[in-house]
Amino acid sequence: MSSLFAFPGQGAQRAGMLHELPDTLTVRACLEEASDALGEPVLHLDSAQALADTRAVQLCLLVMGVAQARLLLEDNPAPEYVSGLSIGAYPAAVVAGALGYADAVRLVAKRGELMQRAYPEGYGMTAILGLDRTAVERLIEASPAPVFLANVNADNQHVIAGSDSAMAACATRALALGASAAKRLTMSVPSHCALLDAPARELAQAFAEVPIKRPTLGYLSSTCARRLHDPQALRDDLAFNMCRTVDWYATLRNAHERGVRLLVELPPGVVLSGLARRVFNSGTVVACQGTRRDTLNALMRREVSSDL
């Protein structure tokens, strides 16, 4: 049996999240390295005002994920696998040893800037609950204005991306077809669709100068829903995941088929663990948020001892 660290995507952020990290040497070193790479104090990025900017959100999620993972790894063996939803792929790659932390900070800062600049307003993402993928794809095909399938989070939970007006019209039709909810997400950018092809190509140019190593842990891509070993494939996955559909549902099923029986959701948030419980009907799913550190340690050690 194996374990997986799962890193959340944009939408999980909350004001003050970095200030909630415990004051330890490991956390301070993580914050200082990020601040040095940015040339500004990273702790200034998690205010409610700062988090209105895509760049700040993505940087906070990266730093939070890496810091919490390093805390867990102080007392426990590493997981067999890591994976991240959208921006969560970056802390996953850092923890897997494929991408340097300082490089990740600089790349994520550029990623957020490119995405925000491409669509400063009038676009975003909307979650549709209660319809299967076929029904959602038919809604998209029938839309007179461009709308895209951005995320497959569960068999009946999907996210679309596009302009505010196009998404609102699609949401109205979804509710009429029996969707249980159609909720506009706190995203100001239409991620995971062709609208971000140009920013992704520009980010890929920045990636060309950054060393990528073969991961020492199993890196599961949330876009192709499979394990990636080759550094060039991982470079492509990270650079272009902003414009590719995320299939988190297939990624979770892949992990379960590989023998993962403990999924630990790194902070912030509890959305990924909620989604995982629908797939991991045999095993344990836990979110760091709201769980005591000694409980997390006990779960991770139990998973290792069960393999002996």
NORRA-V121220 format. One record per pair of residues at least 12 apart in sequence whose ideal C-beta (glycine too) atoms are under 8 Angstrom apart, sorted by the first residue. I is the first residue (numbers start at 1). J is the second residue. D is the distance in Angstrom with one decimal. If there is no record, write none. Layout:
BEGIN
i = [I/I]
j = [J/J]
d = [D/D]
END
This chain:
BEGIN
i = [1/1/1/1/1/1/1/1/2/2/2/2/2/2/2/2/2/2/3/3/3/3/3/3/3/3/3/3/4/4/4/4/4/4/4/4/4/4/4/5/5/5/5/5/5/5/5/5/5/6/6/6/6/6/6/6/6/6/6/6/6/7/7/7/7/7/7/7/7/7/7/7/7/8/8/8/8/8/8/8/8/8/8/8/8/9/9/9/9/9/9/9/10/10/10/10/10/10/10/10/11/11/11/11/11/12/12/12/12/13/13/13/13/13/13/14/14/15/15/15/15/16/16/17/17/17/17/17/18/18/18/18/18/18/18/18/19/19/21/21/21/22/24/26/26/26/26/27/27/27/30/30/30/30/30/31/31/31/33/33/33/34/34/34/34/34/34/36/37/37/37/37/37/38/38/38/38/42/42/42/45/45/46/53/53/54/54/54/54/54/54/55/55/55/55/56/57/57/58/58/58/58/58/58/59/59/59/59/61/61/61/61/62/62/62/62/62/62/62/63/64/64/64/64/65/65/65/65/65/65/65/66/66/66/66/66/68/68/68/69/69/69/70/71/72/72/72/72/72/73/75/76/76/76/76/77/77/78/78/78/79/79/79/79/80/80/80/81/81/81/81/81/81/81/81/82/82/82/82/82/82/82/83/83/83/83/83/83/84/85/85/85/85/85/86/86/86/86/86/86/87/87/88/88/89/89/89/89/89/90/90/90/90/91/91/92/93/93/93/93/95/96/96/96/96/96/97/97/97/97/98/98/98/98/98/98/98/98/99/99/99/99/99/100/100/103/103/107/107/107/107/107/110/110/111/111/111/114/114/114/115/115/115/115/115/116/116/117/118/118/118/118/118/119/119/119/119/120/121/122/122/123/123/123/123/123/123/123/123/124/124/124/124/124/124/124/124/124/125/125/125/125/125/125/125/125/125/125/125/125/126/126/126/126/126/126/126/126/126/126/126/127/127/127/127/127/127/127/127/128/128/128/128/128/128/128/128/128/128/129/129/129/129/129/129/129/130/130/130/130/130/131/131/131/131/131/131/132/132/133/133/133/133/135/135/136/136/136/136/137/139/139/139/139/139/140/140/142/143/143/143/143/144/145/145/145/145/145/146/146/146/146/147/147/147/147/147/147/148/148/148/148/148/148/148/148/148/149/149/150/150/150/150/150/150/151/151/151/151/151/152/152/152/152/152/152/153/153/153/153/154/154/154/155/155/157/159/159/161/161/161/161/161/162/162/162/163/164/167/170/171/191/191/192/192/192/192/192/192/193/193/194/195/196/196/197/199/199/200/200/200/200/203/203/203/204/204/204/204/207/207/207/210/212/212/212/212/213/214/214/214/215/215/215/218/219/220/220/220/221/221/221/221/222/222/222/222/222/223/223/223/223/223/223/223/224/224/225/225/225/225/225/226/227/227/248/248/249/249/252/252/252/252/253/256/256/256/260/260/261/261/261/261/261/262/262/262/262/262/262/262/263/263/263/263/263/263/264/264/264/264/264/264/265/265/265/265/265/266/267/267/267/268/269/269/270/270/270/272/273/273/273/284/284/286]
j = [259/260/261/262/283/303/306/307/79/80/81/218/258/259/260/261/262/303/79/80/81/260/261/262/263/264/300/303/79/80/81/82/83/220/255/260/262/263/264/69/72/79/81/82/83/92/95/264/266/82/83/84/85/88/263/264/265/266/272/273/276/61/65/82/83/84/85/88/89/90/91/92/266/61/65/84/85/88/265/266/267/268/269/271/272/61/84/85/86/87/88/246/54/57/58/61/86/87/187/191/185/186/187/269/271/61/268/269/271/46/51/57/60/61/268/268/269/46/47/48/51/46/47/46/60/64/267/268/31/42/43/45/46/60/63/64/43/46/64/67/68/71/71/67/70/71/74/67/70/71/63/66/67/70/101/43/63/67/101/102/105/59/62/63/101/102/105/102/101/102/103/105/106/59/105/106/109/59/60/63/59/60/60/112/116/112/113/115/116/188/189/109/112/113/116/112/87/112/87/90/108/109/111/112/105/108/109/112/87/88/91/268/87/90/91/94/104/105/108/105/91/266/267/268/84/88/91/92/95/266/267/91/94/95/101/104/266/267/288/91/95/266/95/293/264/288/296/297/300/95/297/297/300/301/304/300/304/95/216/217/217/262/264/300/217/218/260/217/218/219/220/227/255/258/260/95/96/215/217/218/219/220/219/220/221/222/251/255/222/151/222/246/248/272/191/192/222/241/242/246/108/111/222/266/221/222/237/238/241/104/107/108/238/104/266/219/215/219/234/238/217/215/216/217/218/219/213/215/216/217/212/213/214/215/216/219/231/234/210/212/213/234/238/210/211/210/211/203/206/207/210/238/203/206/199/203/242/199/202/203/189/191/196/199/242/188/189/199/189/195/196/198/199/188/189/190/195/188/188/163/164/161/162/163/164/188/189/190/195/161/164/167/184/185/187/188/189/190/150/151/159/160/161/167/184/185/187/189/190/191/159/160/161/167/168/170/171/182/183/184/185/153/157/158/159/181/182/183/185/157/158/159/160/170/171/174/179/181/182/156/157/179/180/181/182/183/156/178/179/180/181/156/158/174/177/178/179/155/156/149/152/155/158/174/177/149/158/160/174/149/160/170/173/174/177/160/170/173/162/166/169/170/169/162/163/165/166/169/162/163/166/195/160/161/162/166/167/170/160/161/162/190/192/193/194/195/245/193/245/190/191/192/193/245/246/192/245/246/247/248/245/246/247/248/249/250/246/248/249/275/249/275/278/249/278/275/185/192/190/191/192/193/195/190/193/195/190/184/184/182/184/242/243/241/242/243/244/245/246/243/245/243/243/242/243/243/242/243/239/240/242/243/239/240/242/235/236/239/240/235/238/239/235/231/232/234/235/231/229/230/231/228/229/234/258/234/251/254/255/234/237/241/251/241/246/247/248/251/237/240/241/244/245/246/247/237/247/247/250/251/253/254/254/254/258/272/275/275/279/275/276/279/280/279/279/280/283/280/283/280/282/283/284/303/283/284/285/286/299/300/303/276/280/283/284/285/286/286/287/288/296/299/300/285/286/287/288/289/288/287/288/289/289/287/289/287/289/290/287/285/286/287/299/303/299]
d = [5.6/7.5/4.3/7.4/7.8/6.3/5.8/6.0/7.3/3.8/6.2/8.0/6.5/4.8/4.7/6.9/7.6/7.8/4.1/6.0/7.3/6.5/7.5/4.1/7.4/6.7/6.4/5.0/5.7/7.2/4.3/6.8/6.4/7.6/5.2/4.7/7.2/4.9/7.1/6.0/7.9/4.9/7.5/4.7/7.6/7.0/6.3/5.5/5.9/7.9/5.7/7.0/7.6/7.4/5.7/6.9/5.0/6.7/4.8/7.6/7.0/7.6/4.5/7.3/7.3/3.5/7.1/3.3/7.4/8.0/4.8/5.1/5.0/6.7/7.7/7.5/6.0/5.4/6.8/7.1/7.8/6.8/4.9/6.4/5.5/7.4/7.2/3.8/3.5/5.4/5.1/7.6/7.4/5.6/6.5/6.8/6.1/5.6/6.0/7.2/5.5/5.7/6.3/7.9/7.6/6.8/5.0/3.4/6.3/7.8/5.6/4.9/5.8/6.2/6.3/5.7/7.9/6.4/6.1/4.1/6.2/5.8/7.6/5.2/5.9/5.7/7.3/5.0/7.1/6.7/5.6/7.2/4.4/5.9/6.2/6.3/6.7/6.5/7.1/5.5/7.3/7.1/6.9/7.2/5.1/5.7/6.2/5.1/7.9/6.8/6.5/5.9/4.2/6.2/7.6/6.5/6.8/7.2/6.0/6.0/7.6/7.3/7.8/5.0/7.5/7.8/5.0/7.3/7.9/4.2/8.0/4.1/5.5/7.4/6.1/7.6/6.2/6.7/7.9/5.8/5.6/5.5/5.1/7.4/6.4/4.5/7.9/5.3/4.1/6.4/5.7/5.8/3.1/5.2/6.2/7.3/8.0/7.0/4.7/8.0/5.1/7.9/6.2/4.3/6.8/5.6/6.0/6.7/5.3/6.8/7.3/7.6/6.8/5.2/5.3/7.7/6.1/6.6/5.0/7.5/8.0/7.5/5.7/6.1/7.4/6.7/3.3/7.7/7.7/4.7/7.4/4.8/5.3/6.7/6.1/7.7/5.2/5.4/5.7/6.8/4.7/5.9/8.0/7.4/7.4/7.8/6.4/7.5/7.0/7.9/5.1/5.8/4.2/6.3/7.8/7.3/5.5/7.9/7.9/5.9/6.6/7.9/7.1/7.7/6.7/5.6/7.2/6.5/4.0/7.6/5.7/7.8/6.1/7.0/6.1/5.3/5.0/8.0/5.4/7.1/6.0/7.2/7.3/3.9/7.5/5.8/5.8/6.9/6.4/7.8/5.4/6.0/5.4/6.6/6.4/6.9/7.3/6.4/7.4/5.9/6.9/7.5/7.5/7.9/7.3/6.4/7.0/5.9/5.6/5.1/7.2/5.5/6.6/7.4/7.1/6.4/7.1/6.5/6.7/6.1/6.9/3.8/6.3/4.2/7.7/4.8/6.3/5.8/4.1/6.8/5.8/5.3/7.0/4.1/7.9/6.3/7.0/5.5/7.4/6.2/7.8/8.0/7.2/7.7/7.1/4.9/7.5/7.2/6.3/6.8/6.6/7.7/6.3/5.6/8.0/5.6/6.6/3.9/5.8/5.9/4.6/7.0/6.5/5.8/6.3/7.2/6.5/7.7/7.3/7.6/6.5/6.9/4.9/7.1/5.2/6.0/7.0/7.5/6.8/5.9/5.6/7.5/6.7/5.4/6.7/7.3/6.5/4.4/7.2/7.3/6.5/7.0/6.5/6.6/4.8/5.8/6.8/6.3/5.8/7.8/5.3/6.9/4.9/7.6/7.7/4.6/4.4/7.9/6.5/6.4/6.8/5.4/7.9/4.4/8.0/7.3/5.6/6.1/6.6/5.1/6.4/7.8/6.8/7.3/5.0/7.3/7.2/4.9/5.9/7.6/5.2/7.3/6.4/7.9/6.9/4.9/5.4/7.5/5.2/6.6/5.3/6.2/4.9/4.4/7.5/7.6/5.7/6.5/4.5/3.4/6.7/6.4/7.1/6.1/6.5/7.0/5.0/6.4/5.9/7.8/6.3/7.4/6.4/8.0/6.3/6.4/4.6/7.1/7.4/6.3/8.0/5.5/5.7/5.8/7.4/6.7/7.1/7.5/7.9/6.0/6.9/5.5/7.9/6.9/6.3/6.8/3.7/7.3/5.7/7.5/6.5/7.7/5.3/7.3/4.1/4.9/6.3/5.2/6.5/4.9/6.1/7.2/7.6/3.4/6.5/7.1/7.8/7.7/5.8/7.4/6.1/3.8/5.4/6.2/6.9/6.2/7.1/4.6/8.0/6.5/7.0/7.0/4.7/6.6/5.0/7.0/8.0/5.1/6.1/5.6/5.4/5.6/5.9/6.4/8.0/7.4/7.0/7.7/3.8/6.1/6.2/4.6/6.9/5.7/7.4/7.5/7.7/7.9/7.1/7.9/7.7/5.8/8.0/7.6/6.9/6.8/6.2/5.5/5.3/6.5/7.3/6.3/7.5/4.9/4.1/5.0/6.6/7.5/6.2/4.7/5.2/4.3/5.1/8.0/7.2/8.0/7.5/4.0/6.6/5.3/6.8/4.6/7.8/4.2/7.5/5.7/4.7/6.0/6.2/7.3/5.7/7.6/7.1/6.9/7.6/6.4/5.6/6.3/6.1/8.0/4.9/7.8/7.4/7.4/5.1/6.9/5.5/4.8/6.4/7.8/5.2/4.4/6.8/5.9/6.9/7.2/7.9/4.8/3.7/4.6/7.8/5.4/6.3/7.7/7.8/7.7/6.6/7.6/7.5/6.9/5.6/4.3/7.4/5.7/5.5/5.9/7.4/7.6/7.1/7.2/6.8/3.5/6.7/6.9/6.3/5.0/7.9/7.7/6.2/7.0/4.4/4.8/6.0/7.2/7.5/4.8/7.4/5.8/7.8/6.7/6.8/7.5/7.2/7.6/7.1/4.2/6.4/7.6/5.7/7.5/4.8/4.7/6.0/7.2/6.3/4.3/5.7/7.0/7.5/4.9/6.4/4.2/6.2/7.7/6.1]
END
